[in-house]
Amino acid sequence: MSLRTVLLTIGGISAFVHISSYIMIMAALDRRGHKTNMLLARIFFGRYLKAYKEVTIKETGRPGPLYGVCVGAILVTLVCVVAAVLIGRG
């Protein structure tokens, strides 16, 4: 198994974690009375993430656990995919 394959696999898994945590963030916002739209989720990504962070800071004084998971997963995805592209097919 090549390094490129490993990086792309890790990137795919972290992309799945990111999408799952984002859906859970939207559900948490719905439970707290904020309107979310699943069809426009890609457009309003920053708005929903910021709203979740603000709501959880207001409730507990700290950002919610899903905030860190969502941001961390997308960063891991970005790093892995960029590294896989730079490695090439060699």
C-alpha positions in Angstrom: 0.0 0.0 0.0 1.5 3.3 -1.1 1.7 6.5 1.0 -0.7 8.2 -1.4 -3.3 5.5 -0.8 -2.9 5.8 3.0 -3.3 9.6 2.8 -6.3 9.5 0.6 -7.9 6.9 2.9 -7.3 9.0 6.0 -8.6 12.0 4.0 -11.8 10.2 3.1 -12.4 9.0 6.6 -11.9 12.5 8.0 -14.2 13.9 5.3 -16.9 11.5 6.5 -16.3 12.6 10.1 -16.6 16.2 9.1 -19.9 15.6 7.3 -21.3 13.6 10.2 -20.4 16.2 12.7 -21.8 19.0 10.6 -25.1 17.2 10.3 -25.1 16.8 14.1 -24.3 20.5 14.5 -27.3 21.3 12.3 -29.5 19.0 14.4 -28.3 20.7 17.6 -29.1 24.1 16.2 -32.6 22.8 15.3 -33.2 21.6 18.9 -32.2 25.0 20.2 -34.7 26.8 17.9 -32.4 27.9 15.1 -33.7 27.3 11.6 -31.4 25.2 9.4 -31.9 24.1 5.8 -30.3 20.8 4.7 -30.5 21.8 1.0 -28.5 25.0 1.6 -26.1 23.5 4.1 -23.1 23.9 1.8 -23.8 27.6 1.3 -24.4 28.4 4.9 -21.6 26.3 6.4 -19.8 29.2 8.1 -23.1 30.7 9.3 -24.2 27.4 11.0 -20.8 26.7 12.5 -20.6 30.2 13.9 -24.1 30.0 15.3 -23.3 26.7 17.0 -20.2 28.1 18.5 -22.0 31.2 19.8 -24.9 29.2 21.2 -22.7 26.7 23.1 -20.5 29.5 24.4 -23.6 31.3 25.7 -24.8 28.0 27.4 -21.6 26.6 28.8 -18.9 29.2 28.4 -16.9 27.1 25.9 -17.5 26.0 22.3 -19.4 22.7 22.0 -17.4 19.5 21.3 -18.8 19.2 17.8 -17.2 22.5 16.8 -13.7 21.2 17.3 -14.4 17.9 15.7 -15.9 19.6 12.6 -13.1 22.0 12.2 -10.4 19.5 13.0 -11.8 16.9 10.5 -11.9 19.4 7.6 -8.3 20.5 8.3 -7.1 16.8 8.4 -8.9 16.2 5.1 -7.3 19.3 3.5 -3.8 18.4 4.7 -4.1 14.7 3.6 -5.5 15.5 0.2 -3.0 18.2 -0.6 -0.1 15.9 0.5 -1.5 13.1 -1.6 -1.6 15.4 -4.6 1.9 16.7 -4.0 3.3 13.1 -3.7 1.9 12.2 -7.1 1.5 8.8 -8.6 5.1 7.8 -8.0 
